Amino acid sequence: METTKIGIIGCGMISDTYFKAAKKFNILEVVACCDNQPERAAKKTELFGVPSMTKKKLLARKDIKIVINLTPPKAHSQIDLEILNAGKHVYSEKPFGVDAADAAKVMALAKKKNLRVGCAPDTFLGGAQQTARKLIDDGWIGKPLSGTAMILERGPEDWPQAPFFYDYGAGPMLDMGPYYITSLVNMLGPAESVTAVTAKGSETRTYGPVVADEYKDKYTPFCQYPVKVNTHLTGVIKFKCGALITVIASFDCHMHGHPPIEIYGTEGSMQVPDPNMFGGVIRVFKPGYEAWKEVPLTHGYTENSRSIGAADMAYALRSGRQHRANGKLANHVLEIMLAFDKSSAAKKEIVLKTTCDRPEALPLGLTPGLLPE
Ligand SMILES: NC(=O)c1ccc[n+]([C@@H]2O[C@H](COP(=O)([O-])OP(=O)(O)OC[C@H]3O[C@@H](n4cnc5c(N)ncnc54)[C@H](O)[C@@H]3O)[C@@H](O)[C@H]2O)c1
């Protein structure tokens, strides 16, 4: 099989996962990487044998078709624009952007240049999320009426990079929300509106014993750092299919007992596992059952396969079909997430302006390493 050549911009923490997982997909060949801290890219050459170079050289390479953007969220839109301006298709990490206007610029440039935009998360293409999607499509719980999506945690308060998670462009919604909201759109289709209230549990958080290099000029171990975003966002997403999903995205919770996602339908209920993972356990309850019943997974890719979205995009480029983890989906998910704070500030329901198609489900029985043409 002729491979699709890939370049990676941003060689930080998540990049190892991409360098490793991309090898699972016959169609992907990572041929170049760069980072604005060149020693980080050089380290990946050492570890994975992928040549490192400047961003300029990477973007000038004629053989590279798709560039994967693994920079921090605030840089996503700018780097996406640079990739598109270099005439390459872009696949970005989540979130698609940190504000709607920048994300719209990326969508507009891609359209103008007739290039593709892809975006993480691609965990919804994993075995557990595709099984949940199939159960809905096959009518196991009837028509979905309502449900819950619970991102409840204390937050990475004492991590070396902790201030990042409490800064603009992150917080529980923009950092974790993409997994949950994308999972919901995959199961239920696009949303219509958001009604929410949001708050901040505290104005500062306490650092742990290790401060990351990039924060050492500002912070010392166990010092306080500011919380710049809301850390408890709660509301209801109304989906076009009619389902009302109650969402909590919080970094203000020490412990809870809720499953990540539950969907309640006319014929039963379904528990969906952590959408930040590719696998997990699905349970269904229907009238007549004595308790929840575990449902075996119908689809593969249950282990970490980040880059499956880029692989699907590479196949789609060949055949001309739509790719699943696409920009329209990611842009809609971004608008839904941003609507929580918007609704809270305005004290009203926010009617969404964007929409998307429900991504096509993956077929059963895929050969490992291959995806549909
Ligand atoms: N770390 C995780 O577990 C994880 C998991 C899933 C998704 N993500 C997402 O992946 C993205 C990257 O996260 P990370 O944890 O790897 O961050 P990171 O800070 O460890 O890595 C980002 C890298 O991008 C580089 N960079 C920044 N601006 C750049 C620019 N303009 N040009 C070239 N390189 C630039 C930085 O030097 C750094 O090496 C984020 O969007 C994050 O939300 C991270």
The ligand as a Gaussian input file, in Angstrom:
#p B3LYP/6-31G(d) Opt

LIG

0 1
 N       -0.617000      15.271000      27.320000
 C       -1.721000      14.541000      27.177000
 O       -1.934000      13.533000      27.892000
 C       -2.714000      14.877000      26.107000
 C       -3.717000      13.941000      25.844000
 C       -4.607000      14.200000      24.827000
 C       -4.525000      15.380000      24.127000
 N       -3.582000      16.308000      24.406000
 C       -3.538000      17.537000      23.613000
 O       -2.361000      17.537000      22.812000
 C       -1.879000      18.884000      22.667000
 C       -0.448000      18.925000      23.146000
 O       -0.423000      18.527000      24.499000
 P        0.923000      18.075000      25.207000
 O        0.506000      17.576000      26.534000
 O        1.724000      17.201000      24.323000
 O        1.618000      19.499000      25.398000
 P        3.165000      19.806000      25.582000
 O        3.254000      21.182000      26.107000
 O        3.827000      18.689000      26.319000
 O        3.690000      19.780000      24.068000
 C        3.424000      20.783000      23.139000
 C        4.679000      20.991000      22.309000
 O        4.393000      21.952000      21.297000
 C        5.534000      22.790000      21.169000
 N        5.093000      24.040000      20.577000
 C        4.369000      25.025000      21.155000
 N        4.128000      26.011000      20.260000
 C        4.715000      25.630000      19.109000
 C        4.849000      26.242000      17.837000
 N        4.301000      27.426000      17.593000
 N        5.526000      25.582000      16.877000
 C        6.089000      24.373000      17.114000
 N        6.009000      23.744000      18.330000
 C        5.333000      24.374000      19.301000
 C        6.087000      22.925000      22.569000
 O        7.452000      23.303000      22.565000
 C        5.862000      21.528000      23.121000
 O        6.980000      20.690000      22.956000
 C       -2.831000      19.761000      23.457000
 O       -3.777000      20.305000      22.596000
 C       -3.496000      18.805000      24.438000
 O       -4.809000      19.216000      24.774000
 C       -2.648000      16.060000      25.371000

